[in-house]
Structure formats: structure tokens, C-alpha cells
């Protein structure tokens, strides 16, 4: 079976009269293998019966005499050679501008390897080895020469790993016929030369004007800009609404200037440390809004609108990108999916893959080296993440910073990772700009037809060191000797056009002179910045505003109606009886005397949000059911396995509700959802970790995008992160969502961090977050969510908490709160904490025989950042004899909230007051691995918090 596919492809090469002859000979072979020519016996021994002999229609036998006159061993060998050219032509292709000496030698395409001579090939008619060739060919030698030009020239291909036969045949037909190649007119060739001159001239100007500054030059990969020009024009012609781009540093300034249209003077002004002068753009220069702290110039993105002659236009967006290069990939895919989804109607959002497409430019070392690339590629065909194909361009400059290829990857090509995802790969020599245009044309057409990814390995070089300040000749001396002696792309292309008689000698020099004059004029007309020191810009007013006053309560009758609709099922739907029995119990949770649990509160919040017209998208590794079997928002028919989402049955819904189980990925999925939230600011985008600890694997997305994106780039996200958190004896990897990390990143109201203890609080937080969608107040929400508490009645809340209250950053602790002034005068210690530990303290106190704590009161801090300082000060003022603030937590002292709140509490102390910590000691690991030890520790923390060893109630 392993060779079945190869055998089928072998027999596909026989057509017409040869089929009849082979069939006759195989019938003789079946009776007596020795009765046929030895060469044919060898073929039948190796490949078995011709695959067509099992078909119902018999092949024609006309011309069998001609086939019989051929040496079938030679024919078979010629067919193998032809197949080898198609499959392995890339091994001998002219795809390296420099550095080809590092390529392993191959004889895969040598005629002698197949026991053939040129005369043997001349003796075989062309149509025997290539039926119906697109050009007139007389013999197999001409076939071999033609196919080598098409498969082993400055473009080469790898697509044999693509399992879909129709895609392989389409690609082979396109390549065999050269139909995909872009044929430029003389005028278009001149314009291409002018464009290349502009690309190189811009880099030369920056090098001369801003000496010694980093710019991550495009030089050596100059053809990338015309490639991007081509695809933007093609998308505009097809009336595609959005092109979403992401790229690393290499060539970014050039792409910003020439593809995104970022003004030259804006780019010049960002070279702030120029020794010449501090610059600001001249009056009338197009402004680009960034965050208040800004970023280095080669991290910024940009946005451009391109009209296509009608009312519609194509938006081109280049994403902002930090130095964690490939992490922008899923972000851009999220942008793309958000642009493709229609969220205006109930049910799942309606996907239109023609609305947008993604284009990602990767580094060669990073594409194979960064795991987030594989995570992103894996999303390409998943229901919740597909975008109808992303075009990938590997900006291959042969070196990763100072690391050679042999040290950076275990594969032949940087692109080999894509083979595992059955993505076609094209390698092209960046020194051949016309071939590069053909490459991007094929990629675009493939994506358009099959709605799938395509990879272009654009192989060039890097003319200077990694950032122009490095000296590459110390680490790549041989390679840079070749580069030093190598003509640049514009000079090579000018030489070609001179030979074709299209331009005259000196044309390129004229283009360079014209560009230099234009750039110098722009630079000289810029104003000198009179300020001696640049200040960080003020934050937008919305960022500064607190969210406490937002009304999130809902009329109880409205909630009851929504709850009733959540229990509807389509006619004939056969739900799992055991589960349905549990779900139907939710029907009376809002009635007097009952309480609403966490999962029902969430479903009611979601229902009310889409009823208000705000779309929702929630994803995670087990989100449809919920890791802890609590959510059940996607039900399965036990007879048909059809699915139904109860939120799609809300009659009054005015927006979509998307819920998807994600792949087993954190960094990739987090990036995708973040990108979606930025592109679709009106949607409430939620990511749920399977366990909160798993967010660790997405730390780059949290650090570089979510926490700092608005401050650096002005990029707004209102995303919610649900991170199951709580110490329950499940060991180090299933206890902590690393609350301390989010608090360490908390500043400038960049997000909200909460650890709530009530289903109603969760309900109000979700609705509050939806209320600030697409507003200046927008900010992400990091929420520590419960595990064991999901079904705890102490977390459940009566209906009035949903209809009469809003979110409370601080809550009084049940069974401990002092009501009267006289009681409060006796309080000497105020216990503060958040999350599950406070519920366990509540449970402990209620079970006491005589729970009197005259000198101790307690409050729950439900929102840790921004810390509710004002509310806590008001509470503290009620205790005239307070001596200490006690912070309790179940996390180790070097984790959790303590180090964040310690300074805040210290600043609130009056003279003579102290603050102290109760919890686990400093630990390297988040928790112990033995459940019994955990229980002992937990009891000790609760006892110490309640001061049971200091004269409190001992029972």
C-alpha cells in the first residue's frame, strides 16, 4: 500500500497506443512472467498491473506496433526522469542568488542516473513521456529540457506532499504550461526597474542621512516590494475589502513607505537620534496615530485605503509587530477572520472568505524555528479559525542574525515545516524580479481557487549585517565575499533590459538621481523640532476613566424570559437525557428562594449581551462543554451527532454568538483571538484556558500585545481571558493562573484583573465588558475563574443580585461583617483577600458553633486592578480603633496578589497601624503535589487568618 500512490502516478504516464501494448504484455506476464521481454518483466515486477486494467473501459490499441518497437526499459526510465524533474527539480534549480555553494549536491536530474543517453531520449517520441504538451516538442530530450526550464529555473516547486489530487493536477498543469507566469510589456518592465530603483534608493538615502542607525534594510530582497504591489493590485481588482499583512523587521520601512504609503517625512522623523537634527513631519504630512509611549520605528504598522474605481475600496493593513517576530502570525489571521465574519445576525457569524485574506512575511530562521508558526499553520482548516488561505512569503536572507543555516534548522529548506500541513511551496530567486511576480501570481490564484495557504520561499540575501551595525564578515566571511561582489537587483535587472534593447545604459542611474533629489527635498523641508526633550504623550481620557458607574443590572422578568429560551430545543432534537435533566433544573433558578449558579449566570449574561446587539465569540480548548463540565453551550444529538447551541435560540438576539473548541494551542489561539478583538471592536471576544496555568504558553501575546499594545501602538482590545484558578490539591500545574504575572504587567489602566466570588459578580463583569466595546474606555479583562466553586452554593446568587446591583469591586464578607457603630469600634484587624480562600473562610465561620469575632472584620477584594482604593478607604474610615490590615491568600507569598497589594495597603495605613501577610511561604513551585499536604496547609492559612490561635473563637 505504501507504494500505491507512486505506482498510480507511474502508470498515469502511459497513454494511447502504449496502453494497449502494455495491456497485452501484462496478460502474457500473468500467464508466464518469463514470456515477456526482460525489460517489461522488470517493470511489471516493480509496479504490478497497470491501474487502468481494473477500469470498466478498455483502452484503445491502435498503434501498438509503434509502442512495441520502443525499448520499454528506456521508456520507463524516461518517465522516471520526467517525474523526477517535476518532483525534485528544486534540488538543482537556480534559486540562490548567492550562497548556493552550501547546497548539498544532487544527481536526481542527471540523465545518466536513469541509464539513459541523450540519443536514447531523442529516440522516444515526446508524447510518450508527455502527452499533449503545451508546446510543440519532437522527442523526450526536448521534453526533459523544457521541464527543467520550468521546474529547475529561477522558480522551483514542491507540491508532491499535497494529498488532494485535483490540487496537484492543477499545479502541475499551471507549471507545465507556464500559464501562471506574468508576461510584462516593455513599458511594464521599465516601470518595474523604476520601482526597484525606488526601493534601493530609499535604503541608500537612509544609510547616508542617518548614519549608523538601525533600519533592517530590504537590500537583497528588493523584489518583495513589487510582489506586494502586484498582490495589492490583484486584490483591489477582485474587490477584496481587506488585505491583512504581518511581517518582521527585514524590509519593513521600505514596505511601509512604498506599499502602505507611509509618508517619507514621517519615517525620517522617527529616526530620533539622528546627529543632524531632531525632526518632525512637515505640515500636511499624513498623520498616523500611535499609543502614548510609542515604539521603535520598525515595529509600527500602518493602514492604507486603495480605491478600485468604484465606491468600494481595498483596505491594506500592516499589523504592528514587536521583536517576537512570528507571534504576529496568528494576530493577523485573527484580523482576517474578523474582517470575513458577518456578526450582524443571530447564530454563528457568517463567514465570507472573499472579504479578506492574510499575507504573512516570515524570516527564514524564524519560520522554522518558532513554534507559534506551526500553531498558526494548524489553524488553516479549523472551523473556528479558517480564513480561506493565507499567503506566506519567507523573506529568506540565508542567515538568522549571525547564525548559519546549518545551525538553525534540521531541514533542507526553511519552508519544510509547511509540508506537514500539505501547503504547496514555491522557491524563487529574489534576483529575478519577473519570476518573483510570477510566484506571487500563482500563490494568489491558488488561494483564490482552493481557499488554502501557499508558501513562497523568496531566496535572496542580506546585504549588510542584521541591523546595519553588525559586521557579518566576522561570522559569514565566504558568504559576504560573494555578496560584496554581487550586483544588486536593480543593476541586474537593468543589465537584462539593456540586453533586451528595452532601456539604455544609464537609465538606472537617472532613476537613482531622481529619487535622491525627491527624498532630499522632503528631508530639507522638514521642520526642526524645537523641544529639547520628547515627553510621553498623555493617555486618552477614556483610559483614565473608572468603570464603576456602568449600569449592568437587568430587569428580573427579562432574565426569566431569557432563561426560558435557553431551555428550548429544536423539534426532534435528541439530547443526552442525563445532561438535559441537569440543564432543565436551571429553569427555576431565578424564582424566589433559589439561586443562580455560575454557568447559568454566564449563559444569561451572554444571552442579554447578544439581545443588546453585541456579538460574542468565545473559544478555548474545551469551551463548548467547559473543562469542568459546567457550561454545555453546545449540545449533541445522541442519534445524529448534530449540534445545537442554546444561545442560538434567543428570539430577540440581534447579533451572532460564536463558540468553538480550539486546537491544543495557547500562543497561537491567544494571538488569533487578540487580533480578532482588535479588528472587531464591537464584539466581545473571550478566550478560556483549560486550566489557568496554561496561559503560561501564551506569555508573549500577553506581554507584547495585550498588556502593552494600546500604550505602544494605540491598538484597542476589549478581550476577556477566563483563567481557572484555585488551590484544590491538584498539583503545581492545575492550581495557579499566575495572577502575579498579570498584576506585574498592570499599569496605566491597561486591563482589569479580577478574582470574583459570586455568579452575580461574574454576570455584571461580562455585561460591563460588553458595555465598553468599541469605546475609549475599552480594555481587556483578566478574570480568575473558579473550578470547584462552579457548583458551590456559596458562589450562587439570588435573582435580586442580577436585577438590582452592578459590579462591586469590594464586597463585605458574609457572617463576619459588623453592622453597628459599636461593633465597628471593637474591630482591631481587617482581613482582606480575594477568590476561593475567602469562600472557604466563609464556610469555616458558618460551621462554627459560636462564630463571634469581635475584633476581626473581613472584606473581599473582587477587583484587584485597578485596585479599589477609594472604596477601601471608605471602609477603613468606619473602624476608629483599627490596628492592622491582614492580607490572606492561598498562593505562595512570592505569587498571587501580595507583592502587588502590599505597597497599596502600606500607603493606606494610619500612624501606629501595620499590615501583614497570611498565606503560604515563598515557594519555587506554585503548589505542593500531595493533596493531604495541601489540605493541611489550607487549614493552617484559614486558622491563622481568623486568628484562632490569638484569642478568637477556638471551636
Secondary structure, DSSP 8 states (H G I E B T S, - for coil): -TTHHHHHHHHHT--THHHHHHHHHHHHHHH-GGGS-HHHHHHHHHH-S-GGGGSSS----TTHHHHHTS-HHHHHHHHHHHHHHHHHGGGG-S--SS-GGGS----TT-GGGGT--HHHHHTSBHHHHSTT-SS---BHHHHHHHHHHHHSSSEEEE-TT---HHHHHHHHHHHHHTTT-----HHHHHHHHHHHHHHHHHHHHHHHHSTT------TT-THHHHHHHHHHHHHHHTT-SEEEEEE-STTHHHHHHHTS---HHHHHHT-TT-SS--EE--TT-------SS---GGG--EEEEEE-SSS-EEEEEE----SSGGGHHHHHHHHHHHHHEE-SSSSS-EE-TTSEEEEEEEEHHHHHH-HHHHHHHHGGG-TTT--S-EEEEEEE-S-BTTB-HHHH-SSSSGGGGGGGGT-EEEEEETT-HHHHHHHHHHHHHHHHHH---EEEEEE---SS-TTSSS-GGGT-HHHHHHHHTS--HHHHHHHHHHHTTSS-TTHHHHHHHHHHHHHHHHHHTSEE---SS-------HHHHS-STT------HHHHHHHHHHHT---TT----HHHHHHHHGGGGTTSTT--B-HHHHHHHHHHHHHHTT--EEEEETTTTT-TTS----SEE-TTT--EE-GGGG-TT--S-EEEEE--S-SHHHHHHHHHHHHH-TTSEEEEE-SSGGGGGGGHHIIIIIITTHHHHH------EEEEE---SSS-GGGT---HHHHHHT--TT-EEEE----HHHHHHHHHHHHHTTTSTT--EEEEEE-SGGGG-TTT-B-THHHHS----SEEE-TTT---SHHHHHT--EEEEE-THHHHHHHHHHHTSSS---TTEEEEEESEEETT-HHHHHHHHTT-TT--EEEEEEEEETTSTTHHHHHHHHHHH--TT-EEEEEEE---SSSS-S-HHHHHHHHHHHHHHHTTTTTTS---
